[in-house]
Amino acid sequence: MSFWCIFFAIIGIVVILIIIFGFPRKKKSPRKPNIEGLDNPEVAKAFEKMTNFLPFRLLRKKVISKLKDFNPKGTLVDIGCGSGNLIIQIAESFPDLNLIGIDIASEILEFAKKRALDRSLGKRIEFKIGNVEKLPFSNESIDFIISTFSLHHWVNPLKGFNEIHRVLKRDGTLLIFDFRRDSRRFFYGFLTFITKVVAPKALKEVHEPLGSIQSSYAYNEIFQLISQTSFQIPKVKTFLAWMFISIKK
Ligand SMILES: C[S@@+](CC[C@H](N)C(=O)[O-])C[C@H]1O[C@@H](n2cnc3c(N)ncnc32)[C@H](O)[C@@H]1O
């Protein structure tokens, strides 16, 4: 290969990396809460399909690897567990945990229950309908709470955080993974493309997945939000378009 081919290949790679990693979103757009509509069977079906797309599978892998750093024990609850993809992978990776998946939408929980049964995990994972604002657990009874891509949908996040604080044991941990509105510009464009072109029709109609990033919190807003709850200061680790928020009770 000639010198110039190698030169232009390197320049090309650098330009692509700068486009992906380099530019934050220019304007500070206000948060726009979005109705996900998972209680609609068509939307639930389309959402279930989308969670199997490669980017979501890769992100779940990232969450499992982060969870391994915490080495959770006892009872773990997944709030907003959706169609159960994550909690099933948790069951496979952590065979000693007691697992409970909570979701506000009954339609999507049916997918979760079926998926668990198909993997012979029906007895290991309990699924319950529930709202993060009123969790079906007694005080200080849960060791670990995880929640992925759900925070931005909570109507009253302060109530949700305080409720999580109530049910966590004294040394319990909360780990949240979600989009962040102050993402790199490339990912905003990527999600716009997915919503307008690739997403199933039912998701396009509820403006997803772009609506999720537009209704998510920015890095600074997380600290403001949590400072108004019973929790202490969280650790927040950001990357391209998402963040991990972890807090010890
Ligand atoms: C985008 S889905 C994410 C599902 C799953 N955690 C995942 O990562 O694939 C968000 C989920 O949060 C649930 N949800 C929204 N508000 C909730 C609330 N207040 N309490 C419990 N679940 C909620 C929705 O029904 C939905 O299943």
The ligand as a Tripos MOL2 file, in Angstrom:
@<TRIPOS>MOLECULE
LIG
   27    29     1     0     0
SMALL
NO_CHARGES

@<TRIPOS>ATOM
      1 C1        -37.2090    2.3890   27.8790 C.3       1 LIG1
      2 S1        -37.9030    1.1840   28.9250 S.3       1 LIG1
      3 C2        -36.4470    0.3880   29.5550 C.3       1 LIG1
      4 C3        -36.6600   -1.0410   29.8750 C.3       1 LIG1
      5 C4        -35.4380   -1.8130   30.3570 C.3       1 LIG1
      6 N1        -35.0100   -1.3350   31.6420 N.3       1 LIG1
      7 C5        -34.3220   -1.7630   29.3600 C.2       1 LIG1
      8 O1        -33.2570   -1.2170   29.6720 O.co2     1 LIG1
      9 O2        -34.5000   -2.2780   28.2390 O.co2     1 LIG1
     10 C6        -38.4590    2.0810   30.3360 C.3       1 LIG1
     11 C7        -39.3000    1.2410   31.2480 C.3       1 LIG1
     12 O3        -39.5810    1.9710   32.4480 O.3       1 LIG1
     13 C8        -40.9240    1.7120   32.8050 C.3       1 LIG1
     14 N2        -41.4160    2.8010   33.6760 N.ar      1 LIG1
     15 C9        -41.6740    4.0750   33.3250 C.ar      1 LIG1
     16 N3        -42.0940    4.7760   34.3940 N.ar      1 LIG1
     17 C10       -42.0670    3.9280   35.4510 C.ar      1 LIG1
     18 C11       -42.3890    4.0620   36.8220 C.ar      1 LIG1
     19 N4        -42.8290    5.2270   37.3230 N.pl3     1 LIG1
     20 N5        -42.2570    2.9960   37.6360 N.ar      1 LIG1
     21 C12       -41.8310    1.7980   37.1280 C.ar      1 LIG1
     22 N6        -41.5130    1.6040   35.8280 N.ar      1 LIG1
     23 C13       -41.6260    2.6620   34.9990 C.ar      1 LIG1
     24 C14       -41.6530    1.6460   31.4790 C.3       1 LIG1
     25 O4        -42.8980    0.9910   31.5480 O.3       1 LIG1
     26 C15       -40.6300    0.8970   30.6280 C.3       1 LIG1
     27 O5        -40.8090   -0.4990   30.6420 O.3       1 LIG1
@<TRIPOS>BOND
     1     1     2 1
     2     2     3 1
     3     2    10 1
     4     3     4 1
     5     4     5 1
     6     5     6 1
     7     5     7 1
     8     7     8 2
     9     7     9 1
    10    10    11 1
    11    11    12 1
    12    11    26 1
    13    12    13 1
    14    13    14 1
    15    13    24 1
    16    14    15 ar
    17    14    23 ar
    18    15    16 ar
    19    16    17 ar
    20    17    18 ar
    21    17    23 ar
    22    18    19 1
    23    18    20 ar
    24    20    21 ar
    25    21    22 ar
    26    22    23 ar
    27    24    25 1
    28    24    26 1
    29    26    27 1
@<TRIPOS>SUBSTRUCTURE
     1 LIG1         1 GROUP 0 **** ****
